[in-house]
Amino acid sequence: AKKMETMNAIPDDTPAGAVSDFMYRDGVTEVLDQLDHDMIGLVPVKQRVRDIASLLVIDKMRRKLGLDTSIPSLHMCFTGAPGTGKTTVAMKMGQILQRMGYCRQGGVVVATRDDLVGQYVGHTAPKTKEMIKKAFGGILLIDEAYYLYNAANDKDYGQESIEILLNVMENQRDDLIVVLAGYKDRMDKFFSYIPGMSSRIGNHIDFPNYEPEELVDIAKVMARELEYEFDDQALPVLLEYIRKRMDLPFFSNARTIRNAIDRARMRQANRLFIEKLDPSSDGSITEAELKTFMVQDMPTAAELEARGDSAIVE
């Protein structure tokens, strides 16, 4: 009754405020801009994050005027291959939710089956509850969540962890947001076994693999963050390497690129070491030399060809 009195006392033309005011005041615009700046590609993912942020802003404006509203399910499922930015996007979502007042801390705790499931009777519940406690007030990101369920063993301890998670997702969703992550086909199969989990997930976001050119741009960003840069002749070699590497096993998008950068740093250091110890050199190194990846520092497609398709590659 008191709510109705309050509602009736508010004129119909009372403004809730400007959307831009809410976006800027709560810092949502800043986080979204960081997402655009920091992450290459992922256009559909960024749009989905904006969609969720928009819903939360409008929901907050409705509450300001006393309109009936309910907190939407914020539990999420991120599907995609390794290295496509799932953990990074979870961290940005945590910042948005924290600034909007939908979670207290906005931090992300990453867990796998090993963190949640015990090895003997009575061990799983304490492990799962401890991880939930660590993530309380923020986001619990469970990577490769499908490993929690073992269809071949109905006595597997993972089922106990799932039941605890289901209970928390339903009854304490104001205190914890759960994000499940993994390959899409495996997550779909997992949900078919655990329909109660699927029904609690309000947002499904698919992370596509990067295109080769996008991975070159990611390499540039990684190099810039380490205060390196690429010689113009080095980039075509890197692009050719990426295209070949994508067709081989264990390709992990941005993680594979980070490994390539690490090898380039090693090769650059070794090259400079040999060059500057040569009797014909005076031994001095310029800043430009220390900062630049040359073509000979790059991992190459030819190296991958020499190893063969069945070789283990970084």
N, C-alpha and C positions, 0 to 999 in steps of 0.2 A: 504494500500500500504506500509506504514511504517513497519507494522508487517511482510509482505512478504519479504521486504528487510532485516529485521533482521533475519528472518528464513533462507533466502538464504545465508546469511553471515556466518551461523553456519555450520561448516563441519559435514557431516553425522556421522562421527565417534567420535564426541565430547561426552565425558561421562557426564551423568547427575549427577554422584556421586554414592556412594555406599548406598544401601538401609539401611544397618546397621547404617551408619553415620546419616541419617535422623531420624531413629528410636531413636538413643541415644541422638542426639543433641536436638531434640524436646521434649525429655522426655517421648516419647510414650512407650518405652520398660519398663521404670520404672513403669508406670501406669498399664501396662499389667501384669507385675510381681506381683504387689500389688494385682491385681484382682485374680491371681492364688493363692497367699498366703493367702489372707484374706477370700476368699469365698470357702467353701467346695462344692464339686460336681459341678453341673451346667455346665458340659462339653460342651453341644451344645451351651449354651449361651455364654460361654467364646470364643468358636470358632467363633461365629457370630460377636462378638465384634472385634476379631482379623481380620476377613474378612473386616469389615468396616474400621478399622485402616489401613489395607494394601492398600485398595482402595485410601484412603486419602494420604498416603505416595507416591504412584505411581503417583497420580494426581498432587501432589506438584512437583515431579521430572519432569513431563511432562511440567508443567508451567515454570520450570527453563530454559528449552530449547526453550520456546516459542511455544510449540506444542499446537494445538487447544484442549481445554478442557472446561468442564463446571462443576460447583459445583453440585454434585449429591444431590438428595433430602435426607435430613438428618432427616426429621420428622419420628418418629418411633411409633410402637405399641408394647407394652409389654403385653403378655397375660400369665395368670397363677393365681394360688390361692394366698391368702394372705401369707406373710412371706417367699416368695421364692426369695427375693433379688432384686426385680424390682427397688426400689428406690436407693439401693446401686449401682446397675449397671448403672443407669441413672447418678449418681454422677461421676462414673468412666468415662463414655462416655463424660460427660461435661469436665472433665480434659483433655481427649485426644483431643477433638475438640478445646479446648482453646489453648493447646500447639501447635497444628497444624495450628492455625490461622483461624479456621472456626467459632469461636465465641469469643467474646471479654473477657468474664468473666469466663464462664465455670460453674457458679453456677446453682443450681437446686431449683426452686420454686415449691412446691407441692400444688395443688389446687383440690378441689372437687366441686360438683355442688353448694354447699352453698356459696363458695367463688366467683362463677361466675354468678349465676342467682339470680335476685332480686325477691321481693315479690309483686311488683306492677308495673304499667306502668311507664316506664322511669327510672327504678332502675337497670335493667340488664346491659345496655350498660356501664354505669360508673363503675360498679363492674368488668365486664370482662376486660375493658380497664385498670383498675387499676392493676389487676393481670398480665396482659400482660406487663405493664410498669415495674412492679417489676422484671419480668423475662427477660426483654430485655437484649440482649447481652449474654444470656445463654439458659437454658432449662426450659420450663414450663411443668411439669409433672401433667397431669390431671388423678387423680385416680378414678376408676369406672366411666369412661367417658360416659358410656351408660346412666347414669342417667340424662345427659344433655337433652336427647330426651324423650318425653312422647308421645308415639304413640296414647294413648287414649285421648289426649287433644291437638287439633291443635292450641289452643290459649296459650299453655304453653310458658312461657317466655324463656325456654331453647333454643328454636329455634333461638332467637335473638343472644344469646351468641355463638351458633354454627356458624351463619353467619359471625359474627365478627372474630371468630377464622379462618374460611375458608379464609377470605380476607387477614388476616395477614400471614397465612401459605403460601399463594400464592405470595403476593406482597412484603413481608418483611422477606423472608426466610433467608436472610443473617444476619438478626438481632435477630431472635428468632427461636429456635428449639422446636417443640411441640412433647411431648411423651404422648400417650394415653395408659392407663393401665386398666386392669380388667380381669375378667374371659373370656376365649376364646369364648365360645358359645354366651355369651351376647355381646361381641365385634363384632362378626360376624353378629349378628342380627342388631346391631347399624349401621354397615357399609351398610347393605342392605337398611336401611332407608335413610342413608346419603351417597350416592355413591361419592359425591364430596369430602368427607373426606377420604374415602378409596384411591382415586386416588392420594391424596397428601402425603400419607404415603409411604415412600421409603423402609422402613425396618420393617419387622414383626419378632419379636423374641418371641418364646414360652418358658416359664419358667416351667420346670417339677417340680412335687412335689419331695421332698427329700425322699431317702430311710431311713429306721430306723437307720441303721448303720451310715449314713451320719449325721443324727440328733444328734447321740451320739457324733460324732466328733465336731459338732457345739457347743454342750454343753461344751465340753472340752475347746474349744476356748473361749467361753463366760466366763467360770470359770477362765481360765488363765488371761484374761484381767482384772478380778476383784481380781486377786491374790489369787484364790482358786485352789484346786486340788481335784480329786476324789480318795477315797480309792478304791483299786482294787475290793473289794466286792460290792461296790456301783454301779459300771457301769452296771453289768448284770441286776440289779433291775431297773435301769433307762431305759435300752433297752426294758425290758418287759413292763414297763409303756408306753413307746412311741408307741410300737406296738398296745397296747390296745387303747391308746388315739387317734390314727389315724383313728380308726373305729367309733369314736363318733362325734357328731355335733360340729361345730365351731372350728375344727382343723385348725391351722394357721401356720404350719411348724415351722420356726425359732422363730416366736413370741410365739408360745406355749412353745417352749423350754426355752425361756427367762422367761416366767411365772414359769416354773418348777424350774429354777435356783433361782428365787426370793423366792419360797416357801422353797427350800432347805436351803437357807440362814436364813430364819426365823426359821426353825426347828433346824438348827445347833445352832443358838444363844440361843434358848429356852433350848435346851439340855445342852449346856455348862453352862447356868445360873443355872439350877437346880442341875447339877453335882457339881459345884463349891460352891454352898451354902449348900450342904449337910455337916452335922457335921463331917463326916468321911474324908472330903477333906480339904486340907490346903488352898484352894481357888485360888491357882496360876494356870495360863493357859500358856501353851507353844505356841511358834509360830506355830508349826506343828498342834496343836489342833485348833488354830484360822483359819488355812488355809485349813483344810481338811473336805470334806463332807464324812460322814460315811454312812453306809447302812441305819441306822435308820433315816437319814435326807431326804431320797429320797421319793418323791411321788410314790405310787405303783399301779400296775394294780389291786390289791385286793381292794384298796380304790375306784377305778372306778367301779369295779364290784358291790360293796356295794351300790353305789349311784344309779345304774341302768342306762340303756342306754338313758333314757329320761331326766336325771338330767342335769342341767346346769353345765358345767365344765369349768375350767379356761384354 
